[in-house]
Amino acid sequence: MSATLLDQKPDTSRVRSAVDLVPLGDGGPLICRLGIGTGSEGGEVQRGLGADGFNWLIRHAYDRGITFIDTADQYRTHTLVRDAIKGLLRERLWIQTKMMWDAPAPPDRPLDVLDRFLLELGTDYVDSLLIHCVTAADWPETLRPMMDAISAARALGRVRLVGVSCHGLPALRSAVTCRWIDVQLARVNPIGRHVDGASGAWDEPGMVPEAMREIEAARRTGRGLIAMKLIGGGHFTDSADRERAMRYALACGFVDSMVVAFKSGAEIDETLGRIDRILAEQPS
């Protein structure tokens, strides 16, 4: 794994923006404050753009300064990402992908699955590899063989940081005390759409105070915290809801970076403008 421009120190001398490189966790490597997601409706929305449309979307985000790309095996967008980033400086990019703890990525052969990921993405390493969508309270024990294999891949330089995304309060509570985690992808919005609830069922009512309390506790361990579902999985069609959600994420104090799954250049431009404006209004 080669040196990366994301290992430099953040520039704190200028006005903050959505595309600043910020530390991921306490003293962690730098990541773009805003990332582009590729998993709306399980990736169906982004795949539906076609190769040309997807390429244009990623390049537009990159040209606007977004260097963090979030994908997952489950989204079936790996090869689309590979083609979209051809010719870009790999060391400028943060590529995050996710591996399911059950089918189609069984935990008994995670290194073979990772080999496939790297081939599909056209890269020698990923910046962060997460176990995707854990729901059970005992996941740190039952998935230990998978975690150990991923740690071995990290020791070989095929993965920079390891972590998890949780669905539901049982898994979220267990994540707080799991020392294996470098980076956690967490569902953050103040409205509650697709926020963690009692069981982790996909569309269950979100329990916002309880979930945010666990996420804040996880960040206090020093790990990196990346927010997802900021706009309710794309369901916040009212701009006032998007404004409220972004303000919350930028002011809560426990979010390092955030990822939004876009489907158009207009959505990218709106979000960049919104975040820049909110940051300008906040004290540094």
Rosetta silent file (secondary structure, phi, psi, omega in degrees, C-alpha in Angstrom):
SEQUENCE: MSATLLDQKPDTSRVRSAVDLVPLGDGGPLICRLGIGTGSEGGEVQRGLGADGFNWLIRHAYDRGITFIDTADQYRTHTLVRDAIKGLLRERLWIQTKMMWDAPAPPDRPLDVLDRFLLELGTDYVDSLLIHCVTAADWPETLRPMMDAISAARALGRVRLVGVSCHGLPALRSAVTCRWIDVQLARVNPIGRHVDGASGAWDEPGMVPEAMREIEAARRTGRGLIAMKLIGGGHFTDSADRERAMRYALACGFVDSMVVAFKSGAEIDETLGRIDRILAEQPS
SCORE:     score description
SCORE:     0.000 S_00000001
   1 L     0.000  125.292 -176.823    0.000    0.000    0.000 S_00000001
   2 L   -80.325  165.580  174.683    1.535    3.295   -1.088 S_00000001
   3 L   -62.590  151.350 -175.918    1.647    6.523    0.885 S_00000001
   4 L  -126.254  145.771  176.573   -1.492    8.572    0.634 S_00000001
   5 H   -64.391  -16.430 -179.707   -2.194   12.269    0.538 S_00000001
   6 H   -77.616   -1.368  176.323   -4.812   11.577    3.184 S_00000001
   7 H   -88.915   -2.747 -179.679   -2.014   11.097    5.743 S_00000001
   8 L   -73.282  174.331  178.297   -1.205   14.805    5.772 S_00000001
   9 L   -88.123  146.595  179.376   -2.334   17.198    8.506 S_00000001
  10 L   -67.161  148.784  177.203   -5.621   19.113    8.124 S_00000001
  11 L   -92.093  110.961 -177.710   -5.446   22.767    7.128 S_00000001
  12 L  -100.600   10.783 -173.571   -7.172   24.748    9.878 S_00000001
  13 L   -91.728   -6.266 -174.667   -6.233   28.177    8.545 S_00000001
  14 L  -121.893  174.060  179.189   -9.098   28.646    6.079 S_00000001
  15 L   -63.054  134.814 -178.656  -12.882   28.718    6.080 S_00000001
  16 L   -69.081  149.581  179.766  -14.325   25.271    6.686 S_00000001
  17 L  -144.972  171.844 -179.790  -16.121   23.518    3.850 S_00000001
  18 L   -64.914  -24.251 -175.303  -17.907   20.296    2.965 S_00000001
  19 L  -107.202   18.365  171.730  -14.814   18.979    1.207 S_00000001
  20 L   -59.953  149.311  167.622  -12.263   19.613    3.945 S_00000001
  21 E   -88.872  120.891 -173.968  -10.004   16.721    4.841 S_00000001
  22 E  -124.412  151.928  178.745  -10.761   15.997    8.490 S_00000001
  23 E   -64.775  137.047  175.463   -9.358   13.446   10.989 S_00000001
  24 L   -96.938   97.411 -174.199  -11.326   10.216   11.171 S_00000001
  25 L    88.483 -176.954 -179.250  -11.350    9.562   14.884 S_00000001
  26 L   -75.273  109.195  179.106   -8.848   10.819   17.429 S_00000001
  27 L    70.730   18.342 -177.822   -5.611   11.345   15.538 S_00000001
  28 L   -81.818  176.366  177.935   -6.795    9.210   12.655 S_00000001
  29 L   -66.238  164.242 -176.134   -6.059    9.588    8.939 S_00000001
  30 E   -86.273  143.153  179.209   -7.783   12.324    6.972 S_00000001
  31 E  -139.642  150.400  177.619  -11.029   11.776    5.110 S_00000001
  32 E   -63.932  138.176 -178.368  -13.251   14.130    3.159 S_00000001
  33 L   -58.784  -34.822  179.329  -15.962   15.607    5.359 S_00000001
  34 E  -118.147  131.474  176.167  -18.578   14.618    2.764 S_00000001
  35 E  -115.477  158.683  177.114  -18.593   11.334    0.894 S_00000001
  36 E  -100.861  124.310  178.068  -20.648   10.111   -2.042 S_00000001
  37 E   -90.870  159.217 -177.385  -22.671    6.977   -1.423 S_00000001
  38 L  -129.997   25.281 -171.172  -23.618    4.418   -4.044 S_00000001
  39 L  -125.684   28.408  176.726  -26.304    2.445   -2.230 S_00000001
  40 H   -62.614  129.458 -177.048  -29.717    4.097   -2.604 S_00000001
  41 H    51.598   47.864  179.905  -32.330    1.328   -2.503 S_00000001
  42 H    68.310   22.774 -179.581  -29.524   -1.203   -2.271 S_00000001
  43 H    91.854   -6.247 -177.145  -27.636    0.468   -5.126 S_00000001
  44 H   -60.647  -39.355 -177.982  -30.534    0.180   -7.556 S_00000001
  45 H   -64.686  -46.855 -178.475  -30.778    3.943   -8.012 S_00000001
  46 H   -70.890  -38.692  176.284  -27.090    4.390   -8.838 S_00000001
  47 H   -62.568  -33.001 -179.277  -26.946    1.281  -11.045 S_00000001
  48 L   -66.926  -15.151  176.587  -29.959    2.639  -12.863 S_00000001
  49 L   -70.794  -18.214 -174.226  -27.905    5.617  -14.025 S_00000001
  50 H    78.238  166.856 -176.233  -25.983    3.285  -16.335 S_00000001
  51 H   -59.798  -46.069 -177.440  -22.208    3.281  -16.733 S_00000001
  52 H   -65.260  -43.918 -179.623  -22.027    6.692  -18.395 S_00000001
  53 H   -66.065  -39.495  178.860  -24.353    8.338  -15.891 S_00000001
  54 H   -66.414  -44.808  177.695  -22.560    6.790  -12.927 S_00000001
  55 H   -56.552  -45.812 -178.992  -19.152    7.828  -14.284 S_00000001
  56 H   -61.631  -41.730 -177.569  -20.376   11.379  -14.746 S_00000001
  57 H   -62.883  -47.578 -179.961  -21.778   11.483  -11.206 S_00000001
  58 H   -64.052  -42.640 -179.733  -18.542   10.291   -9.564 S_00000001
  59 H   -66.780  -36.997  177.195  -16.428   12.626  -11.701 S_00000001
  60 H   -63.822  -44.063  177.743  -18.705   15.580  -10.916 S_00000001
  61 H   -60.769  -44.771 -179.401  -18.369   14.837   -7.201 S_00000001
  62 H   -63.157  -43.677  179.283  -14.591   14.522   -7.553 S_00000001
  63 H   -63.458  -27.992  177.327  -14.334   17.763   -9.536 S_00000001
  64 L   -84.654   -3.350  175.455  -16.259   19.496   -6.746 S_00000001
  65 L   108.505   -0.332 -179.703  -13.744   18.154   -4.200 S_00000001
  66 L   -82.928  117.422 -175.718  -15.435   14.996   -2.868 S_00000001
  67 L  -117.234    7.293 -179.489  -12.765   12.309   -2.581 S_00000001
  68 E  -108.495  121.238  179.843  -14.572    9.810   -0.321 S_00000001
  69 E  -119.414  125.625  179.323  -16.544    7.037   -2.067 S_00000001
  70 E  -108.032  126.906  178.065  -18.722    4.627   -0.099 S_00000001
  71 L  -139.833 -173.529  179.573  -19.749    1.347   -1.675 S_00000001
  72 L  -167.364  152.762  175.551  -20.571   -2.237   -0.641 S_00000001
  73 H   -56.760  -41.604 -176.625  -20.739   -5.721   -2.074 S_00000001
  74 H   -63.346  -26.272 -178.173  -24.479   -5.681   -1.500 S_00000001
  75 H   -78.754  -19.383 -177.150  -24.910   -2.578   -3.686 S_00000001
  76 L    58.994   42.308  178.744  -23.297   -4.271   -6.722 S_00000001
  77 L  -119.034    5.877 -179.070  -21.478   -1.030   -7.587 S_00000001
  78 H   -54.903  -51.336 -175.948  -17.850   -2.123   -7.185 S_00000001
  79 H   -69.494  -30.049  174.491  -17.140   -2.400  -10.899 S_00000001
  80 H   -64.345  -42.856  177.149  -18.960    0.854  -11.569 S_00000001
  81 H   -62.216  -45.059  179.725  -16.696    2.569   -9.029 S_00000001
  82 H   -53.635  -47.863 -177.507  -13.623    0.939  -10.614 S_00000001
  83 H   -70.471  -33.182 -176.884  -14.457    2.331  -14.041 S_00000001
  84 H   -71.516  -28.195 -175.945  -15.444    5.746  -12.696 S_00000001
  85 L   -97.360    3.025  178.441  -12.131    6.311  -10.874 S_00000001
  86 L   -58.256  130.029 -179.892   -9.852    5.233  -13.707 S_00000001
  87 L    91.343  -11.682  177.046   -7.227    7.920  -14.214 S_00000001
  88 L   -86.994  153.448  178.740   -7.760    9.520  -10.807 S_00000001
  89 L   -70.159  115.550 -178.257   -4.983    9.579   -8.231 S_00000001
  90 H   -59.527  -36.554 -176.511   -5.651    6.618   -5.961 S_00000001
  91 H   -69.537  -12.791  175.335   -3.809    8.307   -3.091 S_00000001
  92 H   -85.993  -16.675 -172.217   -6.317   11.158   -3.155 S_00000001
  93 L   -95.990  146.742  165.745   -9.276    8.821   -2.740 S_00000001
  94 E  -111.989  115.475  179.306  -10.818    7.216    0.313 S_00000001
  95 E  -110.111  120.651  178.318  -12.622    4.056   -0.781 S_00000001
  96 E  -115.087  130.778  173.023  -14.850    2.380    1.768 S_00000001
  97 E  -132.176  173.360 -172.106  -16.624   -0.889    1.140 S_00000001
  98 E  -138.078  142.949 -178.034  -18.618   -3.312    3.251 S_00000001
  99 E  -117.722  123.720  177.752  -18.794   -7.091    3.589 S_00000001
 100 E   -64.796  145.407 -179.846  -21.945   -8.858    4.706 S_00000001
 101 L   -81.951  -10.658  173.844  -21.548  -11.114    7.725 S_00000001
 102 L  -128.643 -161.336 -179.768  -23.756  -13.728    6.033 S_00000001
 103 L   -55.634  141.339    7.695  -24.523  -14.540    2.382 S_00000001
 104 L   -93.335   17.048  178.086  -23.276  -13.503   -0.142 S_00000001
 105 L  -125.110   77.678 -174.705  -20.076  -12.919    1.848 S_00000001
 106 L   -62.749  138.965 -173.621  -19.868  -15.818    4.318 S_00000001
 107 L   -69.695   -8.340 -179.547  -17.634  -15.071    7.299 S_00000001
 108 L   -81.409  -11.564  179.033  -15.704  -18.368    6.965 S_00000001
 109 L  -136.783   50.774 -175.198  -13.863  -17.135    3.838 S_00000001
 110 H   -66.169  -30.280 -179.271  -13.557  -13.350    4.231 S_00000001
 111 H   -69.570  -36.032  174.911  -10.081  -13.119    2.694 S_00000001
 112 H   -64.951  -39.441  178.378  -11.310  -14.735   -0.515 S_00000001
 113 H   -64.864  -41.883  178.689  -14.201  -12.296   -0.547 S_00000001
 114 H   -63.673  -39.710  175.871  -11.820   -9.381   -0.034 S_00000001
 115 H   -55.497  -43.073  177.768   -9.683  -10.585   -2.953 S_00000001
 116 H   -64.136  -43.018  178.386  -12.781  -10.370   -5.123 S_00000001
 117 H   -55.344  -48.780 -176.501  -13.566   -6.878   -3.800 S_00000001
 118 H   -63.814  -38.103  177.175  -10.099   -5.609   -4.696 S_00000001
 119 H   -64.859  -45.297 -178.842  -10.333   -7.092   -8.176 S_00000001
 120 H   -65.099  -35.656 -178.699  -13.755   -5.584   -8.738 S_00000001
 121 H   -84.852  -14.194  179.856  -12.619   -2.179   -7.456 S_00000001
 122 L    68.358   38.262 -178.147   -9.343   -2.257   -9.374 S_00000001
 123 L  -138.935  158.012  178.180   -7.250   -1.373   -6.324 S_00000001
 124 L   -84.281  -17.076 -177.319   -4.611   -3.026   -4.150 S_00000001
 125 L  -155.153  159.744  169.345   -6.256   -1.913   -0.918 S_00000001
 126 E  -114.253  149.197 -177.632   -9.369   -0.321    0.526 S_00000001
 127 E   -75.269  -36.400  174.251   -9.174    2.499    3.022 S_00000001
 128 E  -144.109  133.736  177.086  -11.918    1.103    5.242 S_00000001
 129 E  -120.042  120.816 -176.932  -13.587   -2.298    5.248 S_00000001
 130 E  -112.499  143.619  165.548  -16.712   -2.642    7.359 S_00000001
 131 E   -75.474  127.027 -165.379  -18.744   -5.634    8.425 S_00000001
 132 E   -94.550  125.859  164.288  -22.095   -4.710    6.951 S_00000001
 133 E    63.261   50.793  175.032  -25.411   -4.427    8.749 S_00000001
 134 E   -74.957  144.042 -175.668  -24.898   -6.352   11.991 S_00000001
 135 L  -127.115  -23.574 -174.843  -28.100   -6.688   13.999 S_00000001
 136 L   -86.284  148.971  179.785  -27.475   -9.132   16.860 S_00000001
 137 L   -67.467  -27.358 -175.691  -26.235   -8.081   20.276 S_00000001
 138 L   -95.356   18.684 -175.576  -23.641  -10.880   20.338 S_00000001
 139 H   -59.701  -34.553  179.478  -22.011  -10.010   16.996 S_00000001
 140 H   -63.500  -22.146  176.738  -18.567   -9.199   18.526 S_00000001
 141 H   -90.711  -48.804 -174.633  -18.402  -12.826   19.725 S_00000001
 142 H   -69.674  -27.827 -177.996  -20.076  -14.716   16.888 S_00000001
 143 L   -99.718   15.139 -178.280  -18.206  -12.827   14.154 S_00000001
 144 H   -58.695  -41.170  176.996  -14.773  -13.041   15.804 S_00000001
 145 H   -60.138  -39.139  177.867  -13.330  -15.370   13.108 S_00000001
 146 H   -65.510  -42.672  179.691  -14.408  -12.894   10.430 S_00000001
 147 H   -63.342  -41.419  179.820  -12.944  -10.001   12.400 S_00000001
 148 H   -64.017  -39.849  179.106   -9.646  -11.847   12.874 S_00000001
 149 H   -65.548  -40.406  178.141   -9.395  -12.537    9.134 S_00000001
 150 H   -65.678  -37.625  176.318  -10.053   -8.886    8.322 S_00000001
 151 H   -63.097  -36.826  177.316   -7.382   -7.888   10.839 S_00000001
 152 H   -64.016  -39.571  176.978   -4.973  -10.211    9.042 S_00000001
 153 H   -64.558  -36.049  176.993   -5.767   -8.445    5.769 S_00000001
 154 H   -64.083  -41.641  179.692   -5.068   -5.148    7.483 S_00000001
 155 H   -63.323  -26.363  178.579   -1.658   -6.416    8.619 S_00000001
 156 L   -86.930   -1.707  178.990   -0.899   -7.246    4.972 S_00000001
 157 L    83.642   11.687  179.732   -1.788   -3.699    3.850 S_00000001
 158 L   -87.588  -12.572  179.109   -4.914   -4.687    1.976 S_00000001
 159 E  -141.041  135.905  177.645   -7.107   -2.722    4.398 S_00000001
 160 E   -88.193  -50.641 -179.297   -6.253    0.509    6.222 S_00000001
 161 E  -129.317  151.223 -179.704   -9.055    0.644    8.806 S_00000001
 162 E  -119.839  156.210 -179.634  -11.621   -1.904    9.967 S_00000001
 163 E  -178.175 -155.937 -169.325  -15.073   -1.393   11.361 S_00000001
 164 E  -153.425  154.483  163.939  -18.771   -2.035   11.306 S_00000001
 165 E  -121.005  133.956 -175.914  -22.180   -0.691   10.398 S_00000001
 166 E  -109.997  147.557  170.607  -24.979   -1.507   12.822 S_00000001
 167 L  -126.993  110.826  177.930  -28.717   -1.779   12.363 S_00000001
 168 L   105.040  150.169 -176.236  -30.687   -1.668   15.586 S_00000001
 169 H   -64.356  -36.401  178.794  -29.983   -0.798   19.192 S_00000001
 170 H   -57.715  -47.710  178.985  -28.848   -4.283   20.307 S_00000001
 171 H   -68.064  -37.653 -178.161  -25.956   -4.293   17.823 S_00000001
 172 H   -63.831  -41.657 -179.725  -25.256   -0.602   18.392 S_00000001
 173 H   -65.111  -39.547  179.542  -24.890   -1.049   22.146 S_00000001
 174 H   -67.600  -31.687 -179.090  -22.460   -3.921   21.675 S_00000001
 175 H   -63.779  -31.901 -175.326  -20.382   -1.871   19.246 S_00000001
 176 H   -56.759  -39.536 -175.403  -19.629    0.752   21.891 S_00000001
 177 L   -99.075    6.252 -179.478  -17.387   -1.604   23.873 S_00000001
 178 L   -85.570  109.233 -174.379  -15.881   -3.462   20.897 S_00000001
 179 L   -75.763  -12.483 -179.865  -12.225   -2.396   20.756 S_00000001
 180 L   -66.401  -25.322 -169.963  -11.673   -3.970   17.328 S_00000001
 181 L   -76.663  124.910  169.511  -13.495   -1.106   15.604 S_00000001
 182 L   -90.852  -38.013 -174.933  -11.454    1.681   13.984 S_00000001
 183 E  -142.108  137.456 -178.799  -14.380    3.284   12.192 S_00000001
 184 E  -122.247  129.997  175.178  -18.126    3.009   12.656 S_00000001
 185 E   -97.708  119.012 -170.404  -20.767    3.850   10.072 S_00000001
 186 E  -129.928  146.715 -178.562  -23.871    4.968   11.957 S_00000001
 187 E   -83.056  113.433 -172.616  -27.374    6.072   11.054 S_00000001
 188 L  -128.352  115.034  161.589  -27.686    9.699   12.122 S_00000001
 189 L  -164.148  151.439 -173.504  -30.600   12.075   11.689 S_00000001
 190 L   -82.431   -4.823 -175.395  -32.820   13.917   14.177 S_00000001
 191 L   -92.545  -31.684  173.227  -36.088   12.961   12.464 S_00000001
 192 L   106.212   -5.767  179.267  -35.798    9.209   12.921 S_00000001
 193 L   -70.477  120.379 -178.081  -36.291    7.812    9.419 S_00000001
 194 L    61.413   26.943  169.334  -34.034    4.754    9.162 S_00000001
 195 L   -88.741  153.916 -175.942  -32.454    5.533   12.535 S_00000001
 196 L   -59.308  135.871  179.081  -31.691    2.529   14.755 S_00000001
 197 L  -122.973 -157.627 -169.966  -34.671    1.101   16.582 S_00000001
 198 L   -63.575  -35.875 -172.755  -35.531   -1.763   18.896 S_00000001
 199 L  -123.147  -22.154 -174.343  -34.536   -4.676   16.650 S_00000001
 200 L    99.143    2.924  175.466  -32.798   -3.425   13.506 S_00000001
 201 L   -58.575  144.412 -167.388  -35.688   -4.177   11.181 S_00000001
 202 L   -54.696  -48.475 -172.555  -35.271   -2.097    8.026 S_00000001
 203 L  -113.563   27.323  179.591  -38.205    0.304    8.325 S_00000001
 204 L   -71.866  159.060  177.272  -38.896    0.175   12.052 S_00000001
 205 L   -61.195  132.497  178.468  -39.451    3.433   13.966 S_00000001
 206 L   -77.613  139.051  178.017  -36.140    5.026   14.864 S_00000001
 207 L  -102.978   84.462 -167.144  -35.437    5.620   18.558 S_00000001
 208 H   -60.529  -53.549 -176.763  -33.499    8.845   18.119 S_00000001
 209 H   -59.637  -42.683 -178.397  -32.442    9.773   21.692 S_00000001
 210 H   -66.277  -44.372 -178.487  -31.373    6.218   22.509 S_00000001
 211 H   -66.089  -44.852 -178.750  -29.535    5.687   19.232 S_00000001
 212 H   -65.586  -32.211  177.301  -27.713    9.015   19.314 S_00000001
 213 H   -64.417  -42.264  179.057  -26.639    8.364   22.899 S_00000001
 214 H   -68.550  -39.600  179.874  -25.010    5.063   21.852 S_00000001
 215 H   -65.874  -41.067  177.593  -23.382    6.620   18.785 S_00000001
 216 H   -63.656  -39.621  178.153  -21.963    9.460   20.858 S_00000001
 217 H   -64.589  -37.209  177.642  -20.595    6.929   23.341 S_00000001
 218 H   -63.606  -42.473  179.795  -18.960    5.026   20.482 S_00000001
 219 H   -65.297  -32.135 -179.496  -17.239    8.184   19.245 S_00000001
 220 L   -66.790  -14.085  176.529  -15.913    8.896   22.746 S_00000001
 221 L   -75.209  -10.264  179.502  -13.837    5.718   22.469 S_00000001
 222 L   100.862   -7.826  179.061  -11.685    7.556   19.901 S_00000001
 223 L   -70.905  163.477  173.787  -12.825    5.638   16.829 S_00000001
 224 E   -76.504  146.425 -179.310  -13.874    7.374   13.646 S_00000001
 225 E  -127.797  116.563  176.988  -17.568    8.036   13.182 S_00000001
 226 E  -110.633  126.837 -179.174  -19.127    8.341    9.725 S_00000001
 227 E   -88.296  138.986  172.105  -22.794    9.308    9.535 S_00000001
 228 E  -129.441  174.985 -179.100  -25.188    7.731    7.049 S_00000001
 229 L    57.003   31.234 -179.494  -28.944    8.001    6.423 S_00000001
 230 L   -61.487  -35.121 -179.893  -28.644   11.762    6.936 S_00000001
 231 L  -112.298   35.538  173.450  -31.518   12.391    4.572 S_00000001
 232 H    63.033   35.961 -177.911  -33.495    9.335    5.602 S_00000001
 233 H    67.770   28.644 -179.708  -32.253    7.114    2.808 S_00000001
 234 H    89.310    4.067 -176.169  -33.314    9.717    0.272 S_00000001
 235 L   -89.312   -6.550  178.546  -36.791   10.140    1.750 S_00000001
 236 L   -85.296   81.296 -178.231  -36.322   13.706    2.986 S_00000001
 237 L   -80.537  -17.203  175.609  -37.808   15.367   -0.090 S_00000001
 238 L   -83.284  124.916 -177.734  -38.639   18.536    1.857 S_00000001
 239 H   -61.196  -27.311  178.728  -35.597   20.819    1.856 S_00000001
 240 H   -65.691  -35.284  177.443  -36.422   21.878    5.426 S_00000001
 241 H   -69.765  -39.423  177.586  -35.887   18.289    6.579 S_00000001
 242 H   -64.867  -40.195  177.942  -32.561   18.098    4.754 S_00000001
 243 H   -61.840  -47.702 -179.433  -31.514   21.379    6.345 S_00000001
 244 H   -60.744  -42.211 -177.934  -32.462   20.177    9.814 S_00000001
 245 H   -66.734  -44.175  179.820  -30.615   16.893    9.337 S_00000001
 246 H   -65.568  -41.686  178.195  -27.428   18.515    8.074 S_00000001
 247 H   -59.988  -41.204 -179.673  -27.454   21.079   10.864 S_00000001
 248 H   -63.582  -48.955 -177.240  -27.802   18.305   13.400 S_00000001
 249 H   -62.058  -37.430 -177.120  -24.939   16.227   11.992 S_00000001
 250 H   -79.445  -17.280 -176.803  -22.611   19.219   11.790 S_00000001
 251 H  -108.516  -13.610 -171.063  -23.393   20.443   15.306 S_00000001
 252 L   -67.714  -27.127  176.867  -23.782   17.222   17.304 S_00000001
 253 L    90.827   -4.143  179.831  -20.058   16.899   17.991 S_00000001
 254 L  -120.087    7.055  178.173  -19.729   13.157   17.353 S_00000001
 255 L  -103.812  123.663  175.008  -19.723   13.004   13.528 S_00000001
 256 L   -86.436  -49.634 -176.617  -16.353   13.131   11.756 S_00000001
 257 E  -138.418  166.564 -179.585  -17.538   12.556    8.201 S_00000001
 258 E  -143.444  150.738 -179.369  -20.833   11.876    6.485 S_00000001
 259 E  -126.871  133.494  178.596  -21.946   10.011    3.393 S_00000001
 260 E  -127.071  131.441  178.069  -24.933   10.813    1.188 S_00000001
 261 E   -85.271  114.189 -177.640  -26.045    8.678   -1.748 S_00000001
 262 L  -101.501  156.661  173.854  -26.613   11.029   -4.675 S_00000001
 263 L  -126.957   -0.546 -179.686  -28.293   10.427   -8.002 S_00000001
 264 L  -153.068  158.201  175.046  -27.688   13.771   -9.722 S_00000001
 265 H   -63.524  -33.574  179.472  -25.252   16.631   -9.953 S_00000001
 266 H   -63.001  -38.874  178.640  -27.934   18.959   -8.653 S_00000001
 267 H   -66.773  -40.081  176.704  -28.182   16.957   -5.433 S_00000001
 268 H   -60.816  -48.467 -177.020  -24.408   17.092   -5.006 S_00000001
 269 H   -63.535  -40.768  179.420  -24.320   20.832   -5.591 S_00000001
 270 H   -62.965  -44.709 -177.726  -27.200   21.486   -3.210 S_00000001
 271 H   -66.932  -42.198  176.028  -25.602   19.456   -0.418 S_00000001
 272 H   -59.253  -46.797  179.710  -22.201   21.070   -0.846 S_00000001
 273 H   -63.245  -40.082 -179.474  -23.758   24.513   -0.747 S_00000001
 274 H   -64.864  -47.333 -179.267  -25.881   23.659    2.264 S_00000001
 275 H   -64.605  -43.107  178.948  -22.982   22.280    4.294 S_00000001
 276 H   -59.149  -42.940 -179.061  -20.701   25.178    3.378 S_00000001
 277 H   -65.878  -43.277 -179.944  -23.343   27.672    4.474 S_00000001
 278 H   -64.158  -43.349  178.621  -24.014   25.882    7.772 S_00000001
 279 H   -62.088  -37.583  179.886  -20.303   25.625    8.546 S_00000001
 280 H   -65.593  -28.086 -179.125  -19.842   29.331    7.822 S_00000001
 281 H   -82.341  -20.776 -176.626  -22.552   30.120   10.378 S_00000001
 282 L   -88.352  150.929  173.003  -21.013   27.945   13.090 S_00000001
 283 L   -66.474  145.247 -179.571  -18.084   28.973   15.286 S_00000001
 284 L   -69.128    0.000    0.000  -14.819   27.368   14.227 S_00000001
